[in-house]
Amino acid sequence: MTNFHIISSSSFDLNSFESVENFVNSYPNFQTLVLKNEDELEILLKLIGIEKIKSKKLNEIYCKYWDLSDFNLPKYNEQEFDLFYQNWLKKTGRENSRDEYSNLIFLQNLNTKLNRSNYILLIIKENNEI
């Protein structure tokens, strides 16, 4: 499994990815999304209406990120989220569980906050330190 960290911020500093401490201090409210791999990330992004977005690599600090700043995350009510979630389970073959549901609930609870930010980024550290 891979941890994809979601940050939203009014500013973005590449130096914040040099250490876990810098990352946590810079983005204390980050959310972690646990997916099998980048293929599942692509499925998720398509389901929320974001297609053909490429990752960017920061070689000097072994980090890869997807910049979602130009997109608005969908605002799901409870029924819409449940429909999205059922589609997610069908397309990924993942099992319905409390953990799985909780993994994606940020789409219903945090979308307004995320959409107000100047930057929305999904980040993975290649050495999985964060």
C-alpha positions in Angstrom: 0.0 0.0 0.0 1.1 3.5 -0.7 0.4 6.7 1.4 -0.6 9.6 -0.7 -0.6 12.8 1.4 -3.1 15.5 0.6 -2.0 19.0 1.4 -3.8 22.3 0.9 -2.1 25.6 1.5 -1.9 29.2 0.5 1.8 28.7 -0.2 4.0 25.9 -1.3 7.7 25.4 -0.4 9.7 22.6 -1.8 12.0 22.7 1.2 9.2 21.4 3.4 9.6 17.9 1.8 13.2 17.5 2.9 12.3 15.9 6.2 9.2 14.5 8.1 9.6 17.3 10.6 9.6 20.0 8.0 6.6 18.5 6.3 4.5 18.1 9.4 5.4 21.6 10.6 4.6 23.1 7.2 1.3 21.2 6.6 0.0 20.1 10.0 -3.5 19.4 8.6 -2.4 17.1 5.8 -4.7 14.1 5.1 -3.3 10.6 4.2 -5.0 8.6 1.5 -4.0 4.9 1.4 -4.1 3.3 -2.0 -2.7 0.2 -3.5 -0.7 2.1 -6.1 -0.7 4.9 -8.7 -3.2 3.0 -10.8 -5.8 3.3 -8.0 -5.0 7.0 -7.7 -5.7 7.4 -11.5 -9.1 5.6 -10.9 -9.9 7.9 -8.0 -9.0 11.0 -10.0 -11.2 9.9 -12.9 -14.1 9.2 -10.6 -13.9 12.8 -9.2 -13.6 14.3 -12.7 -9.9 14.8 -13.0 -8.3 13.2 -16.0 -4.9 13.1 -17.6 -3.0 14.8 -14.9 0.7 13.8 -14.7 2.9 13.6 -11.7 5.9 15.8 -11.3 9.1 14.5 -9.7 11.4 16.3 -7.4 14.6 14.3 -7.9 16.7 16.0 -5.3 14.3 15.0 -2.5 12.8 11.8 -3.9 9.3 13.1 -4.0 6.5 12.8 -6.6 3.4 15.0 -6.6 0.3 15.7 -8.5 -0.9 19.3 -8.5 -4.7 19.5 -8.3 -4.7 23.2 -7.7 -6.5 24.0 -11.0 -9.3 21.7 -10.2 -12.3 21.8 -7.9 -12.9 18.7 -5.9 -16.6 17.7 -6.1 -18.9 18.6 -3.3 -20.8 15.5 -2.4 -23.8 15.2 -0.2 -24.3 11.9 1.7 -26.2 10.3 -1.2 -23.7 11.4 -3.8 -20.8 10.2 -1.7 -22.4 6.8 -1.3 -22.9 6.5 -5.1 -19.3 7.6 -5.6 -18.1 5.1 -3.0 -20.0 2.2 -4.6 -18.4 3.1 -8.0 -15.0 3.2 -6.3 -15.5 -0.3 -4.9 -16.7 -1.6 -8.3 -13.8 -0.2 -10.3 -11.1 -1.1 -7.8 -12.3 -4.4 -6.5 -11.6 -3.2 -3.0 -13.7 -4.5 -0.1 -16.4 -2.5 1.6 -15.1 -1.7 5.1 -15.1 1.0 7.7 -11.4 1.7 7.0 -12.1 1.9 3.2 -15.0 4.3 3.7 -13.0 6.4 6.1 -10.1 6.6 3.7 -12.2 8.5 1.2 -14.6 10.5 3.4 -12.4 13.6 3.1 -14.1 14.1 -0.3 -17.3 14.8 1.6 -15.9 16.6 4.6 -12.9 18.6 3.4 -13.7 19.5 -0.2 -14.8 23.1 0.6 -11.6 23.8 2.6 -9.4 22.2 -0.1 -11.1 24.1 -2.9 -10.4 27.4 -1.1 -6.7 26.8 -1.0 -4.2 28.2 -3.5 -2.5 24.8 -3.7 -3.9 21.3 -3.5 -1.3 18.6 -3.9 -1.1 14.8 -3.6 2.4 13.8 -2.6 4.3 10.6 -2.1 7.8 10.2 -0.9 9.6 7.4 -2.7 11.2 6.2 0.5 7.8 6.4 2.3 9.2 8.6 5.1 6.2 10.8 5.5 
